[in-house]
Amino acid sequence: MDTSAAPHPSPGSGTAAVLRAEGLSKVYRMGEVDVHALRSVDLELRAGELVVLLGASGSGKSTLLNILGGLDRPSDGRVWNHDSDLTDLDDDGLTDYRRQHVGFVFQAYNLIPSLTARENVALVTQIAPGPMDAGESLAMVGLGDRVNHFPAQLSGGEQQRVAIARAVAKRPDLLFCDEPTGALDVETGRKVLSVLDQVNRETGTTTVVITHNVAIAQMADRVLYMSSGQIAEEEVHAVRADVMEMEW
């Protein structure tokens, strides 16, 4: 896979919203104390953009991802995927939303050790409508020659690329990546981010990367800075940086 990147102009503010949230709050009860993980968050995710959600541990970024991805429910507020209101969906409805529209990449690769790379990806393609071929997805992330390898035969960076291939194989509207380089060294992490950048360019999948690493913000169309459960600041980049030239 060619990871060299030409300058990438950012999607304009007039681009259609794939996901929209208004007034999202999340409160957890911890004994006698209410913990406010999110406080009245409003945001839009636009078609084709790459957004970095940046914040320290405990800032609310993973809680926000879980709600936007249909893994959790807000205490207050609403979420729309295109014109579909997700807020009042039952568990089956949220499962359908995740299956049809959302891909996830986490810090842990979550691959099944007894299955090859192709078989790990195929687990998703078997239940998704209109998926990519597992081999095509693996080729997209530069693993076309590793399709029959088991996870133990792959490096950490290669395993994370299998996880990315699995997430994008079902052609999701949204790709949520929670600390995808957290378990990797700098050089391997840069290669994984380059794959995410390339997938976003090639497929047009709206991509959100959650991180505490300030340097990763350079790869984004937009950066949302989170603090104390709120979006404290938004930064818009006219041109995205070349991931392979980023330093941290």
C-alpha positions as CSV (number, residue, x, y, z in Angstrom):
1,M,0.0,0.0,0.0
2,D,1.3,3.5,-0.9
3,T,1.4,5.4,2.3
4,S,2.8,8.6,0.8
5,A,0.1,11.3,0.9
6,A,-0.6,14.3,-1.2
7,P,-2.0,17.3,0.6
8,H,-5.6,16.6,1.5
9,P,-8.0,19.6,1.6
10,S,-10.5,19.4,4.4
11,P,-14.2,18.8,3.8
12,G,-16.0,22.2,4.0
13,S,-18.5,23.1,6.7
14,G,-21.3,22.7,4.1
15,T,-20.6,19.0,3.8
16,A,-23.5,16.9,5.0
17,A,-23.5,15.6,8.5
18,V,-23.3,11.8,8.9
19,L,-23.8,12.0,12.7
20,R,-25.2,14.8,14.8
21,A,-25.5,15.2,18.6
22,E,-27.2,17.8,20.7
23,G,-26.9,18.3,24.4
24,L,-25.3,15.0,25.2
25,S,-24.7,14.4,28.9
26,K,-23.7,11.3,30.8
27,V,-23.9,10.9,34.5
28,Y,-22.6,7.9,36.4
29,R,-23.7,7.1,40.0
30,M,-20.6,6.2,42.1
31,G,-21.9,5.4,45.6
32,E,-23.4,8.7,46.9
33,V,-21.6,10.8,44.2
34,D,-22.8,11.7,40.7
35,V,-19.9,11.7,38.2
36,H,-20.5,13.9,35.1
37,A,-18.6,12.3,32.3
38,L,-20.2,14.4,29.6
39,R,-21.8,17.9,30.0
40,S,-24.2,19.1,27.2
41,V,-22.0,18.2,24.2
42,D,-23.0,19.3,20.7
43,L,-21.2,18.2,17.6
44,E,-21.5,17.2,14.0
45,L,-19.4,14.6,12.1
46,R,-19.3,15.4,8.4
47,A,-19.1,13.0,5.4
48,G,-15.5,12.1,4.6
49,E,-13.7,14.0,7.2
50,L,-11.1,12.8,9.7
51,V,-11.6,14.2,13.2
52,V,-9.2,13.9,16.1
53,L,-10.8,13.9,19.5
54,L,-8.0,15.1,21.8
55,G,-8.0,15.1,25.6
56,A,-6.4,13.8,28.8
57,S,-7.6,10.7,30.5
58,G,-10.9,11.3,32.1
59,S,-11.9,14.1,29.8
60,G,-14.9,12.2,28.5
61,K,-13.6,11.4,25.0
62,S,-14.1,7.6,25.3
63,T,-17.6,8.1,26.8
64,L,-18.5,10.3,23.9
65,L,-17.3,7.7,21.4
66,N,-19.2,4.9,23.1
67,I,-22.5,7.0,22.9
68,L,-21.9,8.0,19.2
69,G,-21.0,4.4,18.4
70,G,-24.2,3.0,20.0
71,L,-22.3,1.2,22.7
72,D,-23.8,3.3,25.5
73,R,-26.7,5.6,26.0
74,P,-26.7,9.2,27.1
75,S,-28.3,10.4,30.3
76,D,-29.7,13.3,28.4
77,G,-29.5,14.7,24.8
78,R,-30.0,13.1,21.4
79,V,-28.0,11.6,18.5
80,W,-28.9,11.3,14.8
81,N,-27.3,9.2,12.1
82,H,-28.3,11.1,9.0
83,D,-32.1,11.5,9.7
84,S,-32.4,8.5,12.0
85,D,-32.8,9.4,15.7
86,L,-30.7,6.8,17.6
87,T,-31.7,8.0,21.1
88,D,-34.8,5.9,21.7
89,L,-33.7,2.7,19.9
90,D,-33.9,-0.5,21.9
91,D,-30.9,-2.8,22.2
92,D,-31.7,-4.6,18.9
93,G,-32.0,-1.2,17.1
94,L,-28.6,-0.1,18.4
95,T,-27.1,-3.5,17.4
96,D,-28.4,-3.0,13.9
97,Y,-27.0,0.6,13.8
98,R,-23.5,-0.7,14.8
99,R,-23.7,-3.6,12.4
100,Q,-24.7,-1.5,9.4
101,H,-23.0,1.8,10.0
102,V,-20.1,1.7,12.5
103,G,-16.6,0.3,12.5
104,F,-14.5,0.2,15.7
105,V,-10.7,0.1,16.2
106,F,-9.5,-0.2,19.8
107,Q,-6.1,-0.2,21.5
108,A,-6.5,-3.9,22.0
109,Y,-6.6,-5.7,18.7
110,N,-9.2,-8.3,19.8
111,L,-8.3,-10.8,17.2
112,I,-9.2,-14.5,17.6
113,P,-5.9,-16.4,17.9
114,S,-7.1,-19.6,16.2
115,L,-8.2,-17.7,13.1
116,T,-6.1,-16.4,10.2
117,A,-6.1,-12.7,9.3
118,R,-8.6,-13.4,6.5
119,E,-10.9,-15.4,8.8
120,N,-10.8,-12.7,11.5
121,V,-12.0,-10.1,8.9
122,A,-14.5,-12.6,7.5
123,L,-16.3,-12.8,10.8
124,V,-17.6,-9.3,10.2
125,T,-18.2,-9.6,6.4
126,Q,-20.5,-12.6,7.1
127,I,-23.0,-10.5,9.0
128,A,-22.7,-7.1,7.3
129,P,-24.8,-6.1,4.2
130,G,-22.7,-5.5,1.1
131,P,-19.3,-6.0,2.6
132,M,-15.8,-5.9,0.9
133,D,-14.1,-9.2,0.3
134,A,-11.9,-10.0,3.3
135,G,-8.8,-10.2,1.1
136,E,-9.6,-6.8,-0.5
137,S,-9.9,-5.2,2.9
138,L,-6.6,-6.7,4.0
139,A,-4.9,-5.6,0.8
140,M,-6.1,-2.0,1.4
141,V,-4.2,-2.0,4.7
142,G,-1.1,-3.4,3.1
143,L,-1.5,-7.0,4.3
144,G,-2.3,-8.7,1.0
145,D,0.5,-11.1,1.6
146,R,-0.5,-11.9,5.2
147,V,-4.0,-13.1,4.7
148,N,-3.3,-16.7,5.8
149,H,-1.1,-15.7,8.8
150,F,-2.4,-16.2,12.4
151,P,-2.2,-13.3,14.9
152,A,0.8,-14.9,16.7
153,Q,2.7,-14.7,13.4
154,L,2.1,-11.0,13.0
155,S,3.7,-8.0,14.6
156,G,1.7,-5.7,16.9
157,G,1.4,-3.1,14.1
158,E,0.2,-5.8,11.6
159,Q,-2.4,-7.1,14.1
160,Q,-3.7,-3.6,14.5
161,R,-3.9,-3.3,10.7
162,V,-6.0,-6.5,10.6
163,A,-8.3,-4.9,13.2
164,I,-8.6,-1.9,10.8
165,A,-9.3,-4.1,7.9
166,R,-12.0,-5.9,9.9
167,A,-13.6,-2.5,10.8
168,V,-13.7,-1.1,7.3
169,A,-14.6,-4.4,5.5
170,K,-18.3,-3.8,6.2
171,R,-18.1,-0.4,4.5
172,P,-19.2,1.7,7.5
173,D,-20.4,5.3,7.4
174,L,-18.3,5.9,10.6
175,L,-15.0,4.6,11.8
176,F,-14.3,5.2,15.5
177,C,-10.7,4.5,16.7
178,D,-10.0,4.7,20.4
179,E,-6.3,5.1,21.1
180,P,-5.4,2.9,18.1
181,T,-1.6,3.5,18.6
182,G,-1.6,3.3,22.4
183,A,0.1,-0.2,22.5
184,L,2.6,0.6,19.8
185,D,6.0,2.2,19.5
186,V,6.3,5.5,17.7
187,E,7.4,4.2,14.3
188,T,4.8,1.4,14.2
189,G,2.1,3.8,15.5
190,R,2.9,6.2,12.6
191,K,2.4,3.4,10.1
192,V,-0.9,2.5,11.6
193,L,-2.1,6.1,11.5
194,S,-1.0,6.3,7.9
195,V,-3.2,3.3,7.2
196,L,-6.2,5.1,8.8
197,D,-5.4,8.2,6.8
198,Q,-5.2,6.2,3.6
199,V,-8.5,4.3,4.3
200,N,-10.2,7.6,5.0
201,R,-9.0,9.1,1.7
202,E,-9.8,6.0,-0.4
203,T,-13.2,5.1,1.1
204,G,-14.6,8.4,2.3
205,T,-15.5,6.9,5.6
206,T,-15.9,9.5,8.3
207,T,-13.2,8.7,10.7
208,V,-12.7,9.7,14.4
209,V,-9.4,9.1,16.2
210,I,-9.4,9.4,19.9
211,T,-6.1,10.1,21.5
212,H,-4.2,11.9,24.3
213,N,-1.3,12.5,22.0
214,V,-1.2,16.1,20.8
215,A,1.0,15.4,17.8
216,I,-1.6,13.2,16.2
217,A,-3.9,16.2,15.8
218,Q,-1.8,17.2,12.8
219,M,-3.4,14.5,10.7
220,A,-7.0,15.8,11.2
221,D,-9.4,17.9,9.2
222,R,-10.7,19.1,12.6
223,V,-9.5,18.7,16.1
224,L,-12.0,18.7,19.0
225,Y,-10.3,19.4,22.4
226,M,-12.1,17.8,25.3
227,S,-11.9,18.8,28.9
228,S,-14.1,18.0,31.9
229,G,-16.7,16.3,29.8
230,Q,-17.1,19.2,27.3
231,I,-15.7,20.2,23.9
232,A,-13.5,23.1,25.0
233,E,-12.1,24.1,21.6
234,E,-12.3,23.3,17.9
235,E,-9.4,23.7,15.5
236,V,-9.9,23.4,11.7
237,H,-7.0,22.5,9.4
238,A,-7.2,23.7,5.8
239,V,-4.7,20.9,4.8
240,R,-3.9,17.7,6.7
241,A,-0.3,16.9,7.6
242,D,1.6,14.0,6.0
243,V,1.3,11.3,8.7
244,M,4.8,9.8,8.0
245,E,6.4,13.2,8.6
246,M,4.7,13.8,12.0
247,E,7.0,13.8,15.0
248,W,6.2,13.0,18.6
